[in-house]
Amino acid sequence: MLTLVWTIQVISSVLLIVLVLMHSPKGDGIAGIGNAAQMFSSQKSAEKGLNKLTAIVTAVFIVCVFLLGFGIVR
């Protein structure tokens, strides 16, 4: 069981790195003050799907960290 959780953690960590690198840059520069940059941009469905997938992989990674960190899995 311990090996399974370690394997899931390693896979999720590599996948999380790849997913974060796939996100489009959000650097708004000076327009970021007061949310002026969001007035004219819309989030596409691919970006929404990428955000959901990143959140799911992050949750799996955090669960594995807690399982391994607190010694629940032996």
C-alpha positions in Angstrom: 0.0 0.0 0.0 2.9 2.3 0.8 4.4 1.8 -2.6 1.1 2.5 -4.3 0.7 5.8 -2.5 4.3 6.8 -3.3 3.7 6.0 -6.9 0.6 8.0 -7.0 2.4 10.9 -5.4 5.3 10.9 -7.8 3.0 10.6 -10.9 0.7 13.4 -9.6 3.7 15.7 -8.8 5.1 15.3 -12.3 1.6 15.8 -13.8 1.1 18.9 -11.7 4.4 20.4 -12.9 3.4 19.8 -16.5 -0.1 21.2 -16.0 1.1 24.4 -14.3 3.6 24.9 -17.1 0.8 24.5 -19.7 -1.2 27.4 -18.2 -1.2 30.7 -20.1 0.7 33.5 -18.4 -1.4 35.8 -16.4 1.0 38.7 -16.3 -1.3 41.8 -16.7 1.4 44.4 -16.0 0.0 47.7 -14.9 -3.5 46.7 -16.1 -3.7 44.2 -13.2 -4.4 47.1 -10.9 -8.2 47.3 -10.4 -8.9 44.3 -12.6 -8.8 46.4 -15.8 -7.3 43.5 -17.8 -10.2 41.2 -17.1 -12.7 43.6 -18.6 -11.8 42.6 -22.2 -10.6 39.0 -21.8 -12.7 35.8 -21.6 -11.7 32.4 -20.4 -11.9 29.7 -23.0 -13.3 26.3 -22.3 -9.8 24.7 -22.7 -8.5 27.0 -20.0 -11.4 26.1 -17.8 -10.8 22.4 -18.3 -7.1 22.8 -17.6 -8.0 24.7 -14.3 -10.3 21.8 -13.2 -7.7 19.2 -14.1 -5.0 21.1 -12.2 -7.3 21.4 -9.2 -8.0 17.6 -9.2 -4.4 16.6 -9.5 -3.5 19.1 -6.7 -6.1 17.5 -4.5 -4.7 14.0 -5.2 -1.2 15.2 -4.4 -2.3 16.9 -1.1 -4.1 13.7 0.0 -1.0 11.6 -0.7 1.2 14.1 1.2 -1.1 13.9 4.2 -1.3 10.1 4.1 2.5 9.7 3.9 3.3 12.6 6.2 1.1 11.5 9.1 2.0 7.9 8.7 -1.5 6.8 8.0 -0.3 4.4 5.3 2.3 1.8 6.3 
